[in-house]
Amino acid sequence: MISYLPWGGTMKIPTSRNLLLTAMLTATILIAGAVHAQLSPMGMPLPTTVIIIKPAPGEIFGDKPVVTMGVGGKVYKFILKDAYVDDPQNRIRWPDVWQLVRQYRPNFNVTGVDSNVFEKIAPGQMMTVKGMFAGLNQSFEVTSAEPGGGVFAPPTHY
């Protein structure tokens, strides 16, 4: 609708349809921004460390936390001693990652050059495995592995 102004100009008055479309577009942009803010941190690979123990033969897991790692077609089951995300801003922590992967079997799909580290762990041995976790497909790319509890293990030499 066009309206004539007293000083000789014209002005287009928005119709209710235009107002509705504008409101819907604004709401869509605001919702999309909020959803993107929630999902974007898990989309990028996160540096993650897991400290696992391979149970001895005949040892039962009991109430200990268990994590499964899928390498190729094999699934390895370990006792989870400790785990953390190396996020200096502390936006994403291990409970966030565990909440995402705990319903899947295996919990993590292992990739990378050192992915065979899980089959080399001896029964009763503790291993600290560092890698990059991608939440979109539960992949864990191994970057390094070392025997023991890592930097948080109690010192063996004084």
C-alpha positions in Angstrom: 0.0 0.0 0.0 1.3 3.4 -0.9 0.5 6.5 1.2 0.9 10.1 0.1 2.7 12.3 2.6 1.7 15.9 3.3 4.9 17.3 1.9 4.5 15.6 -1.4 6.4 12.3 -0.9 5.2 8.8 -0.9 5.8 6.0 1.7 5.2 2.3 1.4 3.3 1.0 4.4 4.3 -2.6 5.3 1.4 -5.0 5.1 0.8 -7.6 7.8 2.2 -10.3 5.5 5.5 -8.4 5.2 5.7 -7.9 9.0 5.0 -11.6 9.5 7.8 -12.6 7.1 10.2 -10.2 8.7 9.4 -11.6 12.2 9.9 -15.2 10.9 13.2 -14.4 9.3 14.5 -12.7 12.4 13.4 -15.6 14.6 15.1 -18.1 12.2 18.4 -16.2 12.3 18.3 -16.0 16.1 17.5 -19.7 16.6 20.2 -20.7 14.0 22.8 -18.7 15.8 21.9 -20.2 19.2 22.0 -23.8 17.8 25.3 -23.1 16.0 26.8 -21.8 19.3 25.8 -25.0 21.1 27.0 -27.5 18.4 30.2 -25.9 17.0 32.6 -27.0 19.8 32.0 -30.7 19.3 32.4 -30.5 15.5 36.1 -29.7 15.6 38.5 -32.4 16.8 39.4 -32.1 20.5 42.7 -33.1 22.0 41.7 -35.8 24.4 43.6 -38.1 26.8 42.4 -41.5 28.1 44.2 -43.5 30.8 43.1 -47.2 30.4 43.9 -50.5 31.9 43.5 -53.8 30.2 42.0 -56.2 32.7 43.9 -59.4 33.6 42.4 -62.7 32.4 39.5 -63.7 34.6 39.2 -60.2 36.2 35.7 -58.9 36.3 34.9 -55.3 35.6 32.4 -55.0 38.5 31.3 -51.4 38.9 34.5 -49.9 37.3 33.9 -47.7 34.3 34.4 -49.5 31.0 35.3 -48.0 27.6 35.3 -49.8 24.3 37.6 -49.0 21.4 36.9 -50.1 17.9 40.0 -50.7 15.7 39.2 -52.0 12.2 36.7 -54.9 12.8 37.9 -55.6 16.4 36.5 -54.1 19.6 38.8 -53.8 22.7 37.3 -53.4 26.1 39.3 -51.5 28.8 38.8 -50.2 32.4 38.8 -46.4 32.2 41.1 -45.1 34.9 40.9 -41.4 34.0 40.2 -39.2 31.0 40.2 -35.5 30.2 39.9 -33.1 27.3 42.9 -30.8 26.8 40.7 -27.6 26.4 42.5 -24.6 27.9 39.2 -22.6 27.8 37.4 -25.4 29.7 34.4 -25.2 27.4 34.2 -28.9 26.8 35.1 -31.4 29.5 35.3 -35.2 29.6 31.7 -35.7 30.9 30.5 -33.9 27.8 32.4 -36.3 25.6 31.4 -39.4 27.6 27.7 -38.3 27.4 28.0 -38.2 23.6 29.7 -41.6 23.1 28.5 -43.8 26.0 25.5 -45.2 24.1 27.6 -46.5 21.1 29.4 -49.8 20.8 32.2 -49.3 20.4 32.4 -46.0 22.2 35.2 -44.8 20.0 36.2 -45.6 16.4 40.0 -45.5 16.5 42.0 -44.3 13.5 45.5 -43.1 12.9 48.9 -44.4 12.4 49.2 -45.6 16.0 45.8 -47.2 16.2 47.3 -50.7 16.8 48.4 -49.5 20.3 45.3 -51.0 21.8 46.1 -54.6 20.7 49.6 -54.3 22.1 48.5 -53.5 25.7 49.3 -56.4 28.0 46.8 -57.7 30.5 47.1 -55.6 33.7 49.0 -52.8 32.0 48.0 -49.2 32.3 48.4 -47.0 29.2 48.0 -43.3 28.6 46.7 -42.6 25.1 46.5 -39.1 23.7 44.5 -38.4 20.6 42.1 -36.2 18.7 38.4 -36.9 19.3 35.8 -35.9 16.7 32.2 -35.9 18.0 30.5 -36.1 14.7 31.5 -39.8 14.1 33.0 -40.8 17.5 36.4 -41.1 15.9 39.5 -41.0 18.1 42.8 -40.5 16.2 45.7 -41.7 18.3 48.6 -39.2 18.4 50.8 -40.7 21.1 50.7 -43.5 23.7 52.9 -44.2 26.7 52.9 -46.9 29.4 51.7 -45.8 32.8 49.4 -43.1 34.1 51.1 -40.2 32.3 51.9 -36.9 34.0 49.4 -37.5 36.7 50.8 -40.8 37.9 52.6 -40.9 41.2 56.3 -40.6 40.8 58.3 -43.9 40.7 61.6 -42.4 41.5 62.3 -39.8 44.3 
